[in-house]
C-alpha cells in the first residue's frame, strides 16, 4: 500500500515540483525554463540552483502540454520500504 501522510511531523503536507518548459513555448528554443525561470550555467559550468515550487500534497497535479514535471513527495511512505 502506498500513501502520502496526511500530516508531516512538522505540520506541513506538501510536494516539491520541478516543471520544465521551453522558452516562449518554442520546442526548438535553446533555453529551458525551470518553474518559469531560465536554467543557466554558473561561471564554472555547473547548473544553477534548482529551486522547487512547494504545492499542497493533496492538490490536483497537472502537467502542461509540451513540458516535463518532476515531483518529489518528501513524506511519502511505502510499506515495502520500511
C-alpha positions as MATLAB code, in Angstrom:
seq = 'XXXXXXXXXXXXXXXXXXXXXXXXXXXXXXXXXXXXXXXXXXXXXXXXXXXXXXXXXXXXXXXXXXXXXXXXXXXXXXXXXX';
ca = [
       0.000    0.000    0.000;
       1.278    3.486   -0.884;
       0.226    6.841    0.519;
       1.337   10.326    1.411;
       0.973   11.039    5.098;
      -1.929   13.304    5.893;
       0.314   15.322    8.175;
       4.099   15.516    8.364;
       5.879   15.685   11.705;
       6.339   19.457   11.371;
       2.664   20.026   10.451;
       3.248   20.579    6.707;
       1.994   18.422    3.874;
       3.453   19.383    0.510;
       5.137   18.087   -2.607;
       8.039   19.649   -4.485;
       7.529   20.272   -8.216;
      10.129   20.977  -10.894;
       8.388   21.983  -14.143;
      10.499   22.182  -17.321;
       9.194   24.138  -20.319;
      10.825   25.600  -23.442;
      11.221   29.386  -23.546;
       8.269   31.078  -25.275;
       6.722   27.618  -25.871;
       9.179   27.056  -28.752;
      10.292   23.400  -28.812;
      13.399   24.469  -30.777;
      14.421   27.021  -28.148;
      17.919   26.692  -26.733;
      16.652   27.998  -23.385;
      14.733   25.814  -20.953;
      12.717   27.267  -18.086;
      12.514   25.654  -14.667;
       9.337   26.786  -12.924;
       9.260   29.800  -15.254;
      12.903   30.864  -14.736;
      15.686   30.267  -17.307;
      18.110   27.462  -16.487;
      21.590   28.935  -16.721;
      25.141   27.733  -16.197;
      27.269   29.223  -13.439;
      30.701   30.711  -14.177;
      32.354   27.322  -13.555;
      29.947   25.478  -15.899;
      27.609   23.976  -13.298;
      23.821   24.221  -13.449;
      22.406   26.950  -11.206;
      20.492   26.004   -8.027;
      17.292   24.068   -8.801;
      14.516   25.506   -6.647;
      11.219   23.603   -6.463;
       7.726   25.015   -6.155;
       6.000   23.788   -2.985;
       2.443   22.609   -3.604;
      -0.130   21.072   -1.262;
       0.318   17.288   -1.399;
      -3.436   16.892   -1.729;
      -3.980   19.298   -4.639;
      -4.608   18.204   -8.214;
      -1.413   17.599  -10.192;
      -1.341   18.990  -13.733;
       1.310   18.907  -16.437;
       1.273   21.487  -19.227;
       1.458   20.277  -22.842;
       4.982   20.055  -24.326;
       6.606   20.064  -20.892;
       8.027   17.753  -18.227;
       7.413   17.752  -14.496;
       9.429   16.057  -11.772;
       7.630   15.631   -8.461;
       9.101   14.844   -5.030;
       6.939   13.681   -2.128;
       9.196   14.277    0.903;
       6.864   12.449    3.298;
       5.971    9.530    1.018;
       5.553    6.189    2.764;
       5.595    2.772    1.117;
       5.073   -0.314    3.259;
       7.724   -2.255    1.297;
      10.371    0.386    2.065;
      10.125    0.353    5.876;
];
